[in-house]
C-alpha cells in the first residue's frame, strides 16, 4: 500500500446558488466566491483542523468536521486506510445563507481526497458526483461546486447525473447577503408534499425558459425566474428576504431566493443593470452585504504538492 504521509494538496471550491427560482432541486450555478483548503497527510490517526474566516470557533476542528468526514468517506469507499490529517480551511462562503457552504465543504473533502490519492485511485466525474451526493443528500449544489457553470442535475436508478452548460456572458450575478442565517432543514420543512397541477405546469415552463435565458437570452430572465413551487411557501420564515425580492422585481431585476435562503440572488442581464440593483439594495437594505460576482466556469480545483 502506498504511503501517503507527507502528501499535501490545495483545494479551491466555489460558492453555489441552487434552484435559481423555478429550477427547484435541479438547477444550480457556481459563483466566483471561494473557500480554500490545505490538507496534509501526516503519521498517526485523527485530524486537526484550523478554520480561518467563516465558521471559525463554530465548526468542529477534529474528525467531526464535515470536510474531514468527507475525506474519510472517500477513503472508506475506495478501501484505502485513512492517514492522519492536518487541515487549514480558509472560508469566506457564508454559513446558513443559501450559498452552498455545506456543499462546498463536502466537495472540498472529496476533491482533497482525490488529490491525496492521485496515482493510487482514479476518479471519474461520475464517481465524484456520486460520492458528493451520498454525503450532501442531493446533487443540485454539489454538481456546480464540482464542475462549475450552470448545471442541470437529476437522479435515476443508476445514481446522480449532471449536464454542465455555459452561461451567457451578459448574465451578471449579484448576491445580497443578510446578517442572519436560515437552516436548510427549516426551509425544506415549509414545503408542502403536493402542489396544484397548474403550479407544477407553471414551473416546468419557467424552468425550461430559464435554461434558455441563462445560456442564450438574458433579456428573458424576469419571466424565466418566476416560481410557484418553493419561494412563497418559505417566505414566512424569511420575511425580509421576501421584501428584498419584491423590491428588486418591482424594479425589473430578476431576483430569487438563493438556495434555501435567506440570501437573495439577482440575475442581471448585463453589468450596468447589476449596478442599478446593487444601488437599489444599498439604499433600501443597507444592512445587507452586496457581492458583485461572476459565474465560475471551472468548479473545484486541486493542486498536489507532493
C-alpha atoms as a printed R data frame, in Angstrom:
    type eleno elety resid chain resno       x      y       z
1   ATOM     1    CA   UNK     A     1   0.000  0.000   0.000
2   ATOM     2    CA   UNK     A     2   1.310  3.448  -0.958
3   ATOM     3    CA   UNK     A     3   2.451  5.555   1.954
4   ATOM     4    CA   UNK     A     4   0.511  8.810   1.740
5   ATOM     5    CA   UNK     A     5   2.240 10.537   4.651
6   ATOM     6    CA   UNK     A     6   3.750 13.820   3.508
7   ATOM     7    CA   UNK     A     7   1.349 14.344   0.637
8   ATOM     8    CA   UNK     A     8  -0.137 17.845   0.522
9   ATOM     9    CA   UNK     A     9  -2.908 19.317  -1.578
10  ATOM    10    CA   UNK     A    10  -4.526 22.725  -2.018
11  ATOM    11    CA   UNK     A    11  -8.216 22.883  -2.909
12  ATOM    12    CA   UNK     A    12 -10.420 25.728  -4.118
13  ATOM    13    CA   UNK     A    13 -14.220 25.339  -4.285
14  ATOM    14    CA   UNK     A    14 -16.806 27.898  -5.463
15  ATOM    15    CA   UNK     A    15 -19.958 29.024  -3.737
16  ATOM    16    CA   UNK     A    16 -23.168 27.975  -5.459
17  ATOM    17    CA   UNK     A    17 -26.742 29.118  -5.752
18  ATOM    18    CA   UNK     A    18 -29.313 26.379  -6.249
19  ATOM    19    CA   UNK     A    19 -32.889 26.488  -7.578
20  ATOM    20    CA   UNK     A    20 -32.450 29.872  -9.338
21  ATOM    21    CA   UNK     A    21 -36.173 30.451  -8.897
22  ATOM    22    CA   UNK     A    22 -38.179 27.756 -10.691
23  ATOM    23    CA   UNK     A    23 -35.482 25.058 -11.001
24  ATOM    24    CA   UNK     A    24 -36.180 23.570  -7.573
25  ATOM    25    CA   UNK     A    25 -33.695 20.798  -6.600
26  ATOM    26    CA   UNK     A    26 -32.489 20.722 -10.227
27  ATOM    27    CA   UNK     A    27 -30.652 23.844 -11.349
28  ATOM    28    CA   UNK     A    28 -27.539 25.271  -9.747
29  ATOM    29    CA   UNK     A    29 -24.861 27.805 -10.617
30  ATOM    30    CA   UNK     A    30 -21.264 28.178  -9.453
31  ATOM    31    CA   UNK     A    31 -20.207 31.655  -8.315
32  ATOM    32    CA   UNK     A    32 -16.779 33.299  -8.127
33  ATOM    33    CA   UNK     A    33 -16.564 33.219  -4.328
34  ATOM    34    CA   UNK     A    34 -14.282 30.542  -2.944
35  ATOM    35    CA   UNK     A    35 -13.431 28.510   0.109
36  ATOM    36    CA   UNK     A    36  -9.803 27.343   0.072
37  ATOM    37    CA   UNK     A    37  -8.345 24.354   1.854
38  ATOM    38    CA   UNK     A    38  -4.884 22.969   2.519
39  ATOM    39    CA   UNK     A    39  -4.617 19.316   3.548
40  ATOM    40    CA   UNK     A    40  -1.570 17.311   4.577
41  ATOM    41    CA   UNK     A    41  -1.439 13.575   5.262
42  ATOM    42    CA   UNK     A    42   0.514 13.010   8.477
43  ATOM    43    CA   UNK     A    43   1.579  9.999  10.527
44  ATOM    44    CA   UNK     A    44  -0.865  8.543  13.020
45  ATOM    45    CA   UNK     A    45  -4.618  8.957  13.012
46  ATOM    46    CA   UNK     A    46  -7.259 11.593  13.668
47  ATOM    47    CA   UNK     A    47  -7.464 15.115  12.330
48  ATOM    48    CA   UNK     A    48  -6.510 18.620  13.364
49  ATOM    49    CA   UNK     A    49  -8.383 21.435  11.626
50  ATOM    50    CA   UNK     A    50  -7.598 25.135  11.651
51  ATOM    51    CA   UNK     A    51 -10.512 27.271  10.467
52  ATOM    52    CA   UNK     A    52  -9.920 30.851   9.325
53  ATOM    53    CA   UNK     A    53 -12.877 33.076   8.450
54  ATOM    54    CA   UNK     A    54 -16.435 31.749   8.240
55  ATOM    55    CA   UNK     A    55 -17.173 29.068  10.835
56  ATOM    56    CA   UNK     A    56 -14.126 29.831  12.992
57  ATOM    57    CA   UNK     A    57 -14.993 28.982  16.579
58  ATOM    58    CA   UNK     A    58 -18.230 27.314  15.449
59  ATOM    59    CA   UNK     A    59 -17.474 24.256  13.324
60  ATOM    60    CA   UNK     A    60 -15.678 21.176  14.717
61  ATOM    61    CA   UNK     A    61 -11.901 21.146  14.435
62  ATOM    62    CA   UNK     A    62 -11.423 17.361  14.674
63  ATOM    63    CA   UNK     A    63 -12.667 14.292  12.806
64  ATOM    64    CA   UNK     A    64 -16.254 15.558  13.238
65  ATOM    65    CA   UNK     A    65 -15.557 18.394  10.811
66  ATOM    66    CA   UNK     A    66 -17.627 17.979   7.629
67  ATOM    67    CA   UNK     A    67 -14.579 18.310   5.370
68  ATOM    68    CA   UNK     A    68 -12.756 15.600   7.340
69  ATOM    69    CA   UNK     A    69 -15.853 13.372   7.285
70  ATOM    70    CA   UNK     A    70 -16.000 13.787   3.506
71  ATOM    71    CA   UNK     A    71 -12.321 12.857   3.090
72  ATOM    72    CA   UNK     A    72 -12.813  9.845   5.366
73  ATOM    73    CA   UNK     A    73 -15.886  8.732   3.386
74  ATOM    74    CA   UNK     A    74 -13.937  8.713   0.122
75  ATOM    75    CA   UNK     A    75 -11.084  6.706   1.649
76  ATOM    76    CA   UNK     A    76 -13.590  4.236   3.089
77  ATOM    77    CA   UNK     A    77 -15.367  3.839  -0.255
78  ATOM    78    CA   UNK     A    78 -12.143  3.095  -2.137
79  ATOM    79    CA   UNK     A    79 -10.743  0.830   0.582
80  ATOM    80    CA   UNK     A    80  -7.632  2.837   1.439
81  ATOM    81    CA   UNK     A    81  -6.653  3.341   5.106
82  ATOM    82    CA   UNK     A    82  -7.088  6.938   6.204
83  ATOM    83    CA   UNK     A    83  -3.873  8.637   7.353
84  ATOM    84    CA   UNK     A    84  -3.742 11.337   9.985
85  ATOM    85    CA   UNK     A    85  -4.857 14.668   8.588
86  ATOM    86    CA   UNK     A    86  -3.798 18.262   9.113
87  ATOM    87    CA   UNK     A    87  -6.148 20.818   7.564
88  ATOM    88    CA   UNK     A    88  -6.211 24.576   7.201
89  ATOM    89    CA   UNK     A    89  -9.536 25.926   5.939
90  ATOM    90    CA   UNK     A    90  -9.813 29.496   4.637
91  ATOM    91    CA   UNK     A    91 -13.587 30.023   4.462
92  ATOM    92    CA   UNK     A    92 -15.412 33.007   3.018
93  ATOM    93    CA   UNK     A    93 -18.669 31.366   1.886
94  ATOM    94    CA   UNK     A    94 -21.253 32.435   4.500
95  ATOM    95    CA   UNK     A    95 -22.777 29.610   6.531
96  ATOM    96    CA   UNK     A    96 -26.552 29.126   6.553
97  ATOM    97    CA   UNK     A    97 -27.169 31.794   3.923
98  ATOM    98    CA   UNK     A    98 -28.108 29.781   0.820
99  ATOM    99    CA   UNK     A    99 -24.726 29.950  -0.909
100 ATOM   100    CA   UNK     A   100 -23.869 26.256  -0.713
101 ATOM   101    CA   UNK     A   101 -21.479 26.271   2.248
102 ATOM   102    CA   UNK     A   102 -22.192 22.653   3.227
103 ATOM   103    CA   UNK     A   103 -21.952 21.517  -0.385
104 ATOM   104    CA   UNK     A   104 -18.642 23.355  -0.675
105 ATOM   105    CA   UNK     A   105 -17.357 21.594   2.454
106 ATOM   106    CA   UNK     A   106 -18.372 18.208   1.075
107 ATOM   107    CA   UNK     A   107 -16.806 18.919  -2.319
108 ATOM   108    CA   UNK     A   108 -13.658 20.285  -0.633
109 ATOM   109    CA   UNK     A   109 -13.231 16.993   1.185
110 ATOM   110    CA   UNK     A   110 -13.917 14.836  -1.853
111 ATOM   111    CA   UNK     A   111 -11.567 16.782  -4.099
112 ATOM   112    CA   UNK     A   112  -8.893 16.822  -1.372
113 ATOM   113    CA   UNK     A   113  -9.175 13.040  -1.087
114 ATOM   114    CA   UNK     A   114  -8.888 12.755  -4.875
115 ATOM   115    CA   UNK     A   115  -5.684 14.798  -4.732
116 ATOM   116    CA   UNK     A   116  -4.217 12.797  -1.854
117 ATOM   117    CA   UNK     A   117  -4.985  9.569  -3.711
118 ATOM   118    CA   UNK     A   118  -3.536 10.715  -7.036
119 ATOM   119    CA   UNK     A   119  -1.742  7.798  -8.677
120 ATOM   120    CA   UNK     A   120  -3.397  5.370  -6.266
121 ATOM   121    CA   UNK     A   121  -7.075  5.637  -7.216
122 ATOM   122    CA   UNK     A   122  -8.629  7.191 -10.329
123 ATOM   123    CA   UNK     A   123 -11.927  9.053 -10.024
124 ATOM   124    CA   UNK     A   124 -14.310  9.723 -12.877
125 ATOM   125    CA   UNK     A   125 -16.550 12.808 -12.766
126 ATOM   126    CA   UNK     A   126 -19.495 10.452 -12.283
127 ATOM   127    CA   UNK     A   127 -17.859  8.866  -9.243
128 ATOM   128    CA   UNK     A   128 -17.099 12.264  -7.716
129 ATOM   129    CA   UNK     A   129 -20.711 13.350  -8.149
130 ATOM   130    CA   UNK     A   130 -21.972 10.099  -6.626
131 ATOM   131    CA   UNK     A   131 -19.723 10.494  -3.577
132 ATOM   132    CA   UNK     A   132 -20.767 14.120  -3.122
133 ATOM   133    CA   UNK     A   133 -24.455 13.297  -3.479
134 ATOM   134    CA   UNK     A   134 -24.129 10.454  -0.954
135 ATOM   135    CA   UNK     A   135 -22.898 12.975   1.589
136 ATOM   136    CA   UNK     A   136 -24.996 16.032   0.700
137 ATOM   137    CA   UNK     A   137 -28.235 14.168   0.003
138 ATOM   138    CA   UNK     A   138 -28.994 15.783  -3.355
139 ATOM   139    CA   UNK     A   139 -26.866 16.856  -6.348
140 ATOM   140    CA   UNK     A   140 -28.150 20.347  -7.142
141 ATOM   141    CA   UNK     A   141 -25.485 22.199  -5.097
142 ATOM   142    CA   UNK     A   142 -22.575 19.793  -5.351
143 ATOM   143    CA   UNK     A   143 -22.759 19.481  -9.157
144 ATOM   144    CA   UNK     A   144 -21.954 23.165  -9.846
145 ATOM   145    CA   UNK     A   145 -19.426 23.186  -6.977
146 ATOM   146    CA   UNK     A   146 -17.620 20.252  -8.605
147 ATOM   147    CA   UNK     A   147 -17.905 21.189 -12.265
148 ATOM   148    CA   UNK     A   148 -18.633 24.934 -12.440
149 ATOM   149    CA   UNK     A   149 -21.035 26.820 -14.701
150 ATOM   150    CA   UNK     A   150 -24.772 26.237 -14.779
151 ATOM   151    CA   UNK     A   151 -25.678 22.629 -14.052
152 ATOM   152    CA   UNK     A   152 -28.824 20.599 -14.511
153 ATOM   153    CA   UNK     A   153 -28.812 17.726 -12.009
154 ATOM   154    CA   UNK     A   154 -31.065 14.690 -11.875
155 ATOM   155    CA   UNK     A   155 -31.137 11.209 -10.396
156 ATOM   156    CA   UNK     A   156 -32.280  7.841 -11.679
157 ATOM   157    CA   UNK     A   157 -31.761  4.177 -10.838
158 ATOM   158    CA   UNK     A   158 -28.089  4.497 -11.811
159 ATOM   159    CA   UNK     A   159 -27.487  7.429  -9.462
160 ATOM   160    CA   UNK     A   160 -26.998 11.182  -9.863
161 ATOM   161    CA   UNK     A   161 -26.157 12.834 -13.180
162 ATOM   162    CA   UNK     A   162 -25.419 16.339 -14.374
163 ATOM   163    CA   UNK     A   163 -25.198 18.413 -17.521
164 ATOM   164    CA   UNK     A   164 -22.967 21.466 -17.462
165 ATOM   165    CA   UNK     A   165 -23.969 24.478 -19.546
166 ATOM   166    CA   UNK     A   166 -22.056 27.657 -20.352
167 ATOM   167    CA   UNK     A   167 -23.813 30.782 -19.097
168 ATOM   168    CA   UNK     A   168 -24.313 33.721 -21.478
169 ATOM   169    CA   UNK     A   169 -21.569 36.300 -20.977
170 ATOM   170    CA   UNK     A   170 -24.138 39.031 -20.258
171 ATOM   171    CA   UNK     A   171 -25.528 37.316 -17.154
172 ATOM   172    CA   UNK     A   172 -24.237 39.271 -14.160
173 ATOM   173    CA   UNK     A   173 -24.901 37.766 -10.710
174 ATOM   174    CA   UNK     A   174 -25.380 39.895  -7.603
175 ATOM   175    CA   UNK     A   175 -25.646 38.097  -4.270
176 ATOM   176    CA   UNK     A   176 -27.349 40.021  -1.456
177 ATOM   177    CA   UNK     A   177 -26.387 38.511   1.896
178 ATOM   178    CA   UNK     A   178 -28.132 39.312   5.202
179 ATOM   179    CA   UNK     A   179 -26.557 39.121   8.651
180 ATOM   180    CA   UNK     A   180 -28.854 36.293   9.751
181 ATOM   181    CA   UNK     A   181 -28.985 32.586   8.924
182 ATOM   182    CA   UNK     A   182 -31.595 30.122   7.720
183 ATOM   183    CA   UNK     A   183 -31.500 26.373   8.228
184 ATOM   184    CA   UNK     A   184 -31.958 24.349   5.037
185 ATOM   185    CA   UNK     A   185 -33.903 21.774   7.071
186 ATOM   186    CA   UNK     A   186 -36.225 24.501   8.336
187 ATOM   187    CA   UNK     A   187 -36.746 25.809   4.815
188 ATOM   188    CA   UNK     A   188 -37.495 22.329   3.482
189 ATOM   189    CA   UNK     A   189 -39.967 21.667   6.308
190 ATOM   190    CA   UNK     A   190 -42.128 24.527   4.987
191 ATOM   191    CA   UNK     A   191 -42.611 22.787   1.635
192 ATOM   192    CA   UNK     A   192 -45.998 21.120   1.035
193 ATOM   193    CA   UNK     A   193 -45.988 17.473  -0.034
194 ATOM   194    CA   UNK     A   194 -48.052 18.261  -3.117
195 ATOM   195    CA   UNK     A   195 -48.785 21.348  -5.205
196 ATOM   196    CA   UNK     A   196 -51.622 22.263  -7.579
197 ATOM   197    CA   UNK     A   197 -51.317 20.899 -11.099
198 ATOM   198    CA   UNK     A   198 -51.303 24.386 -12.601
199 ATOM   199    CA   UNK     A   199 -48.377 25.391 -10.379
200 ATOM   200    CA   UNK     A   200 -46.395 22.348 -11.491
201 ATOM   201    CA   UNK     A   201 -47.032 23.204 -15.155
202 ATOM   202    CA   UNK     A   202 -46.102 26.840 -14.457
203 ATOM   203    CA   UNK     A   203 -42.731 25.796 -13.042
204 ATOM   204    CA   UNK     A   204 -41.983 23.343 -15.828
205 ATOM   205    CA   UNK     A   205 -42.424 26.148 -18.352
206 ATOM   206    CA   UNK     A   206 -40.348 28.632 -16.356
207 ATOM   207    CA   UNK     A   207 -37.538 26.117 -15.733
208 ATOM   208    CA   UNK     A   208 -37.270 25.391 -19.443
209 ATOM   209    CA   UNK     A   209 -37.323 29.115 -20.176
210 ATOM   210    CA   UNK     A   210 -34.659 29.751 -17.512
211 ATOM   211    CA   UNK     A   211 -32.172 27.438 -19.222
212 ATOM   212    CA   UNK     A   212 -32.705 29.407 -22.443
213 ATOM   213    CA   UNK     A   213 -32.460 32.750 -20.639
214 ATOM   214    CA   UNK     A   214 -29.212 31.879 -18.861
215 ATOM   215    CA   UNK     A   215 -27.489 30.384 -21.890
216 ATOM   216    CA   UNK     A   216 -28.878 32.395 -24.832
217 ATOM   217    CA   UNK     A   217 -31.372 35.133 -23.982
218 ATOM   218    CA   UNK     A   218 -30.712 37.066 -20.750
219 ATOM   219    CA   UNK     A   219 -33.469 39.530 -21.640
220 ATOM   220    CA   UNK     A   220 -35.947 36.790 -20.650
221 ATOM   221    CA   UNK     A   221 -34.636 36.449 -17.077
222 ATOM   222    CA   UNK     A   222 -37.537 38.263 -15.380
223 ATOM   223    CA   UNK     A   223 -40.156 35.895 -16.785
224 ATOM   224    CA   UNK     A   224 -37.832 32.894 -16.502
225 ATOM   225    CA   UNK     A   225 -37.231 33.324 -12.744
226 ATOM   226    CA   UNK     A   226 -40.907 33.216 -11.725
227 ATOM   227    CA   UNK     A   227 -41.675 30.377  -9.315
228 ATOM   228    CA   UNK     A   228 -44.647 28.796  -7.570
229 ATOM   229    CA   UNK     A   229 -43.042 25.687  -6.034
230 ATOM   230    CA   UNK     A   230 -40.977 26.835  -3.066
231 ATOM   231    CA   UNK     A   231 -40.336 30.543  -2.564
232 ATOM   232    CA   UNK     A   232 -43.821 31.573  -1.454
233 ATOM   233    CA   UNK     A   233 -44.048 28.675   0.996
234 ATOM   234    CA   UNK     A   234 -40.740 29.641   2.614
235 ATOM   235    CA   UNK     A   235 -41.437 33.377   2.666
236 ATOM   236    CA   UNK     A   236 -42.966 33.358   6.158
237 ATOM   237    CA   UNK     A   237 -39.652 32.155   7.618
238 ATOM   238    CA   UNK     A   238 -37.635 34.951   5.982
239 ATOM   239    CA   UNK     A   239 -39.912 37.983   5.503
240 ATOM   240    CA   UNK     A   240 -37.047 40.421   4.943
241 ATOM   241    CA   UNK     A   241 -35.742 38.356   2.023
242 ATOM   242    CA   UNK     A   242 -39.240 38.483   0.593
243 ATOM   243    CA   UNK     A   243 -39.189 42.283   0.809
244 ATOM   244    CA   UNK     A   244 -35.826 42.428  -0.953
245 ATOM   245    CA   UNK     A   245 -37.116 40.217  -3.775
246 ATOM   246    CA   UNK     A   246 -40.339 42.204  -4.051
247 ATOM   247    CA   UNK     A   247 -38.418 45.496  -4.337
248 ATOM   248    CA   UNK     A   248 -35.987 44.089  -6.891
249 ATOM   249    CA   UNK     A   249 -38.652 42.546  -9.098
250 ATOM   250    CA   UNK     A   250 -40.813 45.689  -8.892
251 ATOM   251    CA   UNK     A   251 -37.841 47.470 -10.445
252 ATOM   252    CA   UNK     A   252 -37.424 44.830 -13.166
253 ATOM   253    CA   UNK     A   253 -34.484 42.991 -11.595
254 ATOM   254    CA   UNK     A   254 -34.711 39.161 -11.749
255 ATOM   255    CA   UNK     A   255 -34.314 38.347  -8.042
256 ATOM   256    CA   UNK     A   256 -34.798 34.917  -6.437
257 ATOM   257    CA   UNK     A   257 -34.096 33.195  -3.149
258 ATOM   258    CA   UNK     A   258 -30.541 31.860  -3.273
259 ATOM   259    CA   UNK     A   259 -30.711 28.162  -2.431
260 ATOM   260    CA   UNK     A   260 -32.719 27.726   0.764
261 ATOM   261    CA   UNK     A   261 -32.116 31.376   1.639
262 ATOM   262    CA   UNK     A   262 -32.124 33.822   3.199
263 ATOM   263    CA   UNK     A   263 -29.673 35.387   0.697
264 ATOM   264    CA   UNK     A   264 -31.146 36.802  -2.487
265 ATOM   265    CA   UNK     A   265 -29.612 36.245  -5.923
266 ATOM   266    CA   UNK     A   266 -30.164 38.875  -8.604
267 ATOM   267    CA   UNK     A   267 -29.556 37.628 -12.139
268 ATOM   268    CA   UNK     A   268 -28.963 40.829 -14.082
269 ATOM   269    CA   UNK     A   269 -28.821 40.712 -17.868
270 ATOM   270    CA   UNK     A   270 -25.728 42.948 -18.029
271 ATOM   271    CA   UNK     A   271 -23.227 44.639 -15.651
272 ATOM   272    CA   UNK     A   272 -24.952 48.034 -15.804
273 ATOM   273    CA   UNK     A   273 -28.272 46.561 -14.679
274 ATOM   274    CA   UNK     A   274 -26.455 44.753 -11.875
275 ATOM   275    CA   UNK     A   275 -25.027 48.024 -10.569
276 ATOM   276    CA   UNK     A   276 -28.521 49.524 -10.575
277 ATOM   277    CA   UNK     A   277 -29.711 46.592  -8.477
278 ATOM   278    CA   UNK     A   278 -26.764 46.964  -6.089
279 ATOM   279    CA   UNK     A   279 -27.520 50.667  -5.648
280 ATOM   280    CA   UNK     A   280 -31.196 49.917  -5.003
281 ATOM   281    CA   UNK     A   281 -30.225 47.354  -2.343
282 ATOM   282    CA   UNK     A   282 -27.755 49.745  -0.674
283 ATOM   283    CA   UNK     A   283 -30.377 52.486  -0.451
284 ATOM   284    CA   UNK     A   284 -33.176 50.312   0.937
285 ATOM   285    CA   UNK     A   285 -31.413 47.444   2.746
286 ATOM   286    CA   UNK     A   286 -28.047 48.870   3.854
287 ATOM   287    CA   UNK     A   287 -27.528 46.063   6.373
288 ATOM   288    CA   UNK     A   288 -27.416 43.518   3.551
289 ATOM   289    CA   UNK     A   289 -23.996 42.862   2.011
290 ATOM   290    CA   UNK     A   290 -23.835 43.057  -1.794
291 ATOM   291    CA   UNK     A   291 -21.412 40.686  -3.519
292 ATOM   292    CA   UNK     A   292 -20.731 41.513  -7.171
293 ATOM   293    CA   UNK     A   293 -19.785 38.125  -8.598
294 ATOM   294    CA   UNK     A   294 -19.107 36.296 -11.839
295 ATOM   295    CA   UNK     A   295 -20.217 32.833 -12.882
296 ATOM   296    CA   UNK     A   296 -17.432 30.368 -12.057
297 ATOM   297    CA   UNK     A   297 -16.747 28.127 -15.041
298 ATOM   298    CA   UNK     A   298 -14.052 25.841 -13.596
299 ATOM   299    CA   UNK     A   299 -15.620 24.344 -10.483
300 ATOM   300    CA   UNK     A   300 -13.482 22.741  -7.789
301 ATOM   301    CA   UNK     A   301  -9.736 22.580  -8.372
302 ATOM   302    CA   UNK     A   302  -6.965 20.678  -6.580
303 ATOM   303    CA   UNK     A   303  -3.201 21.138  -6.741
304 ATOM   304    CA   UNK     A   304  -0.886 18.442  -5.414
305 ATOM   305    CA   UNK     A   305   2.365 19.455  -3.719
306 ATOM   306    CA   UNK     A   306   3.934 16.043  -3.142
